[in-house]
C-alpha cells in the first residue's frame, strides 16, 4: 500500500496540472441583472358578468351550480310570473269580444250599403258604419300587440348566460322570489389572468410587456406584464399579468410572482465553475500563474441564453480570473 502512494500522488499532480491547460478562463466583471420583487398575485377571470333575471317572479328552474362550465346564450334558469298567464287569458277574452263586435259592425255595414242604394239611409250614416268597423279592427290590432308584449315578458323568464365561462357564484335557489334585474348567477369568462398589487414605491420601475417569473403548483413559469392601471389603490399599483398554462382550478387563488423593479450589478460565474464540498462552495481561480480554490458565498441561479450562471456574493472580486472546467 505504501508503494502505491507515490504513484497515486503523481497521478493526482498530473491531473491538476492538465486541467488548467484544458479548462477555459473567465475574467470577472460586474454584470447588470434585474432586481426582483416578490409579490402575490390572484387568479382572476377577465370578465365577471352577472346573469340577471329580466322579469320578477319565482325561480322555477335552476340548472347550474358553482364551478359549472356554460356557453354564451345557454339557459341556466327560469323565472315564472303567474300574473302574466292571467293577463294573457284576459286579453284573449277581450279579443273574442272584439271579434264579435267586428262581426256585428261588418254586418251593419253590409246592410247599410244595401239600404243606401234604396235611399233608406243617408251616405253620412254609411260612413259612420265604416268608421265603426275600422275602430273595432284597430282595437283588435292593439289588443293583439298588447298580448304579444305579455307573451314576450313571459318568454324573458328564461335566464341566459351572458358570456361563456365558469359559474362562480349562484346566490339564489329554486323556489326563491326575485325581482327584475337581480343576479341569478355570476359567470367568469374571457380567460384567466393574474392581478397584482405592487407597492407604489415601485410604480416608476414597472413597464408593460416586461417578463416576470411565476411560481405556481411547485413549478416556475414565465409571464408578461400586460397592463398597468394608472389609479393607485391603498398605496398599491394594480397590474395584470398574462400567463400560459396557468392553473385555473380556483379563482382568486394566490400565486407567488417576482416582478422586475430595478437593476443592480453582480458578479456571475458559470454554474460549472462552482464546486460544492462539505456544504461549502469553491471556485478555482488563476492568480500569478498559480491555480487555487477560493471559498465563496453563492447567491441565486440566473438563467441566460449562454447557460446557467451563479451570483457570487463574496469571495471573488472584479478582475479575478475564474477557471471553468
Number of C-alpha atoms within 10 A of each C-alpha: 5 6 7 8 10 11 11 11 11 10 12 12 11 11 11 11 12 11 13 18 11 11 11 13 18 16 14 17 16 13 12 12 16 13 14 15 15 15 16 17 23 20 22 21 22 15 15 17 20 21 22 19 24 20 22 17 20 19 23 16 17 19 10 16 16 14 17 13 15 21 15 12 12 14 17 19 21 22 29 21 17 11 12 16 14 12 15 19 13 12 18 15 12 16 19 12 12 18 16 13 17 20 13 14 21 18 13 17 21 14 13 22 19 14 15 15 11 10 10 10 14 14 15 9 14 20 13 13 21 17 14 18 20 15 14 19 17 12 17 21 13 13 17 17 12 15 20 13 13 19 15 12 17 20 15 16 22 21 25 22 24 19 20 19 22 22 23 22 18 18 12 15 14 14 13 11 15 17 14 13 13 16 19 25 25 20 26 24 23 13 14 21 23 27 24 24 18 23 16 15 11 15 16 9 12 17 14 13 14 13 17 19 18 26 14 14 10 7 7 12 15 14 23 19 22 17 15 18 10 10 10 14 13 9 12 16 20 19 19 22 25 20 19 11 10 17 15 14 9 12 17 14 14 17 19 17 24 18 25 20 18 14 13 10 12 19 20 23 24 19 16 14 20 23 15 11 8 5 7 12 18 19 21 20 22 17 11 5 7 8 15 13 14 12 16 18 14 18 14 11 15 15 11 8 5 7 10 14 19 20 19 21 15 12 13 18 14 11 11 15 19 25 26 20 15
